[in-house]
Amino acid sequence: MSEPTTASLVRELEQTVVDAWPASDTSALGGWILRASGGPTHRGNSVATLDATGAMSLEARIEQTEAWYRDRDRPAQFQIGPCAAPTGLDAALAARGYRKSGEALCAIAPALGVAAGAGSRLAARVESSPNAAWLEIATRSSRFASTHEVFLGFLARLGSRARFVTSYAERGDAAAIGLGITSGRRLGVYAMLTLPEQRRRGAGQAALSALAESALVDGIPELYLLVEHENTAARNLYARLGFLDLYGYHYRVPGLTPA
């Protein structure tokens, strides 16, 4: 089997990312997927724009999308990656006053390299359901702290695809958590969070290594993750573990001035 081209790999990863984050409320609109879930994240409350089918004009698409979100008392948001369709969508949204937000990167790495290269002495454990410490950190310290029921609903929709990793400080206290989401031959790394007092002690490395080892046990050869463009510390860690940036993406959200 031949290796995929960069363009086909990007397309494949973009579709994987969409599939990995099931929203609680979705509708199809000419190839777009309109998603609403509540909570603070762009991903679960934005339009997946990988495909554009039918004869609908771009203006009509945007207007119908805005009406759909208005009915749900939410602002219309659009996820814009390299495969966003139709051509000209990003510019059209900017002209309507939508601004860029949430600029991020998708990176990939072989699971074997991440498992071998983490080098942390801290213990970590991957489980098929969240333990009490994992849930406590995720619902108290993450951006879902004020809407934890939204996050719990998302985890329920993931079902058996979810892998919950917890790494532990030397005294045995939970130090970092992460969420793995299986998607065929890849494991997505999401919701990585290290407690502030445990940073720069290898807790995040231990969690990533454990997720990679778990992926290999399941016969999954590759990891991917999404990281904010400005999160230099996280990007440096991921680069040290062998992650290579594949593509960038952003969101368009309502704003006062065009961006």
C-alpha positions in Angstrom: 0.0 0.0 0.0 1.4 3.4 -1.0 1.9 6.1 1.6 -0.8 8.9 1.6 0.1 12.2 0.1 0.3 15.2 2.4 -3.0 16.5 1.1 -4.8 13.2 1.6 -3.3 12.8 5.0 -4.5 16.3 6.0 -8.0 15.5 4.8 -8.0 12.2 6.7 -6.9 13.9 9.9 -9.4 16.7 9.6 -12.2 14.1 9.2 -10.8 12.2 12.2 -10.9 15.3 14.4 -14.5 15.9 13.4 -15.5 12.3 14.2 -13.6 12.3 17.5 -15.7 15.1 19.1 -19.4 14.1 18.8 -21.7 17.0 19.5 -25.0 16.6 21.4 -27.0 18.5 18.7 -26.1 18.2 15.0 -27.7 19.0 11.7 -26.5 18.6 8.1 -26.5 21.6 5.7 -25.2 20.8 2.2 -22.2 18.8 3.4 -21.5 21.0 6.4 -22.2 19.6 9.9 -23.7 22.2 12.3 -22.8 21.3 15.9 -24.0 22.5 19.3 -23.1 21.1 22.7 -23.1 23.9 25.2 -20.0 24.6 27.3 -17.0 26.8 26.4 -15.3 24.9 23.5 -15.2 26.0 19.9 -15.1 22.4 18.7 -18.4 21.2 20.0 -20.2 24.4 19.1 -19.1 25.1 15.5 -19.6 24.2 11.9 -17.5 21.4 10.5 -16.8 22.7 6.9 -15.0 19.8 5.2 -17.6 19.4 2.4 -19.9 21.6 0.5 -22.5 19.9 -1.7 -25.5 21.1 -3.7 -26.2 24.4 -5.4 -26.7 26.5 -2.3 -24.9 29.9 -2.5 -22.3 30.6 0.1 -24.3 33.6 1.4 -27.4 31.3 1.8 -25.3 28.7 3.6 -24.0 31.3 6.1 -27.4 32.8 6.7 -29.0 29.5 7.3 -26.2 28.5 9.7 -26.6 31.8 11.6 -30.4 31.1 11.9 -29.7 27.6 13.2 -27.4 28.8 15.9 -29.8 31.7 16.7 -32.6 29.2 17.4 -30.3 27.7 20.0 -29.3 31.0 21.6 -25.7 30.5 20.5 -23.4 32.5 18.2 -22.5 30.9 14.8 -18.9 29.7 14.8 -17.0 28.1 11.9 -14.1 25.7 12.0 -11.7 26.6 9.2 -8.9 24.2 8.2 -7.0 23.5 5.0 -10.0 21.6 3.5 -12.7 24.1 4.4 -15.3 24.3 1.7 -16.5 26.0 -0.4 -13.5 28.0 -1.6 -13.6 31.6 -0.3 -15.4 30.7 3.0 -12.8 32.2 5.3 -12.7 35.4 3.3 -16.5 35.7 3.2 -16.8 35.2 6.9 -14.1 37.9 7.6 -16.0 40.3 5.3 -19.1 39.7 7.4 -17.3 40.7 10.6 -16.2 37.3 11.9 -12.8 37.4 13.5 -10.2 34.6 13.9 -10.1 32.7 17.2 -8.6 29.6 18.6 -5.7 29.3 16.2 -4.2 25.8 16.7 -2.1 23.0 15.1 -2.7 19.4 14.5 0.5 17.2 15.0 1.2 13.5 14.6 3.7 11.1 16.0 4.4 7.3 15.9 3.1 5.8 19.1 6.3 3.7 19.4 8.5 6.8 19.5 6.3 8.6 22.1 6.2 5.5 24.3 10.0 5.2 24.2 10.9 8.8 24.4 9.0 10.2 27.3 11.6 9.3 29.9 9.6 10.3 33.0 10.1 8.5 36.2 6.5 9.1 37.3 3.9 6.4 37.3 0.8 6.7 35.0 -2.2 4.5 34.5 -4.6 4.3 31.5 -8.2 3.2 32.3 -11.4 2.7 30.3 -13.4 4.8 32.7 -12.4 7.9 34.6 -11.3 7.5 38.2 -12.3 9.9 41.0 -9.0 11.9 40.8 -9.3 12.2 37.0 -12.9 13.5 37.2 -12.0 15.8 40.0 -9.2 17.5 38.1 -11.1 17.6 34.8 -14.2 19.2 36.3 -12.5 21.5 38.8 -9.4 22.7 37.0 -10.3 22.7 33.3 -12.3 25.1 31.2 -15.3 22.9 31.9 -15.2 23.7 35.6 -18.5 25.8 35.4 -20.2 23.4 32.9 -18.9 20.0 33.9 -22.2 18.4 33.0 -21.5 19.2 29.3 -18.1 17.5 29.5 -19.6 14.4 31.2 -22.2 14.2 28.4 -19.4 14.3 25.9 -17.6 11.5 27.6 -20.8 9.4 27.7 -21.1 9.9 23.9 -17.6 8.7 23.4 -18.3 5.4 25.2 -15.7 2.7 24.7 -13.5 5.0 22.4 -12.3 6.9 25.5 -9.0 6.2 27.3 -8.4 8.0 30.6 -4.8 8.6 31.7 -3.7 9.8 35.1 -0.1 10.4 36.1 1.0 10.5 39.7 3.5 12.5 41.7 6.1 10.8 43.7 3.9 10.9 46.8 1.1 9.3 44.9 -1.1 12.3 44.3 -2.7 12.7 40.9 -0.5 15.2 39.0 -1.8 15.3 35.4 -4.6 13.8 33.3 -5.3 13.3 29.6 -8.0 11.9 27.4 -7.3 9.5 24.5 -9.9 9.0 21.8 -9.5 6.0 19.5 -10.2 6.5 15.8 -9.2 3.5 13.7 -5.4 3.4 13.4 -4.9 6.6 15.4 -5.3 7.7 19.0 -6.2 11.3 19.6 -4.7 13.1 22.6 -7.1 15.5 24.2 -7.8 17.4 27.4 -4.2 17.2 28.6 -4.0 19.1 32.0 -1.2 19.2 34.5 -1.9 20.7 37.9 0.0 24.0 38.3 2.1 22.8 41.3 3.2 19.7 39.3 4.4 21.4 36.1 7.9 20.8 34.8 8.2 17.6 36.8 7.5 15.1 34.0 3.8 14.5 34.8 2.6 15.4 31.3 5.4 13.3 29.7 4.4 10.3 31.9 0.7 10.7 30.8 1.6 10.9 27.1 4.0 7.9 27.4 1.2 5.8 29.0 -1.3 6.7 26.3 1.2 5.8 23.6 1.9 2.4 25.3 -1.9 1.8 25.6 -2.3 2.6 21.9 0.4 0.0 21.0 -1.3 -2.6 23.1 -4.5 -1.9 21.1 -2.6 -2.2 17.8 -2.8 1.6 17.1 0.4 2.9 15.6 0.0 6.6 15.5 -1.0 9.5 17.8 -2.3 12.9 16.9 -3.1 15.9 19.0 -4.4 19.5 18.8 -2.5 22.3 20.5 -3.0 26.0 20.6 -0.6 27.9 18.4 0.6 30.2 21.2 1.1 27.4 23.8 4.8 27.3 23.4 5.5 25.1 26.5 3.2 22.4 25.3 4.4 22.6 21.7 8.0 22.2 22.9 7.1 19.1 24.9 5.3 17.5 22.0 8.2 18.3 19.6 10.6 16.6 22.0 8.4 13.5 22.0 8.4 13.3 18.2 5.2 15.1 17.2 5.4 16.9 13.9 3.1 19.7 13.0 0.9 18.7 10.0 -1.5 21.6 9.5 -3.0 24.7 11.2 -6.6 25.6 11.6 -8.7 28.3 13.3 -12.3 29.3 14.0 -14.3 32.3 12.8 -16.5 33.8 15.5 -18.7 36.9 15.5 -16.6 40.0 16.1 -16.9 43.8 16.0 -14.5 44.2 13.1 -13.3 42.1 10.2 -10.0 40.2 10.7 
